[in-house]
Amino acid sequence: MKGKDGKDIKHFTTERQRRENLNDKYKALRNLLPNPTKHTKNDRASIVGDAIEYIKELLRTANELKILVDK
């Protein structure tokens, strides 16, 4: 199906669904972070950056616990 400007309407629908799906995943990632309401920025870069820092923190904690268990 073609629109007035010759663009494929199905493409626009598919692209909108892809963006909505991606936005839902960013929201889910944000909600997995501790205290997600504390985050003042909701932009994608901040969410991904905060997730990276949190994962690094979890890895440090896991390594510290492993050292304690191995003693």
N, C-alpha and C positions, 0 to 999 in steps of 0.2 A: 504494500500500500504506500503510495507516495503522497506527500504533502504538497502545498502550493509551491514551495520553493524547490521541489524535486528531491528533498531529503526523505530518507526512509523512516516512516513513523515507527515502524517496528524497532528500528535501531535505537530511537530515542527512548522508547519504552524499556527496552533491554538495558540501556545505559542507566536510566533512572533506577531500575531495580538493583543494578550492580552497586550504584552509589548508596542506596538505602541499606543494602546488605553490609557494605563496608562500614557505614556509619553505625549500624547496630553492633558490629564487632568492636569498633572503637569504644562504644558505650559499655559493652560487656567487659572489655579490658580495663577501662577506668573503674568499673565497679569492683573488680578483683583487687584493686590496690587498697592498702589500708587507709582508712579515713578519706574516702573519695570525695566527700563534701568539703574537705579542707582545701582541695585543689581549686585555686582561683581561676586557673586557665583551663579551658576545655578544648583547646585546639589540639590537633592530632600530634604535633611535634611534642607538646608538653606531656600528653598521655603516654606516648611511646618512650620519651625520656624518663618519666617517672617509673614506668614499668621496668625499664632497663636497670635503673638504680635499685629498685625493690628486688629484682631477681639477683643482682650482685650481692645485696645484703643477705638474701636467703642462702646463697651459695657460701658466703662467709660463715654464717651461722651453722650451716650443715657441716662445713669443714671443722669448725670449733667443736661441735658435738661429736664428730667422728674421732677427733683427737682425744676427747674425754673418755669415750667408750673404749678406745684402744689401750688406755692406760691400765 
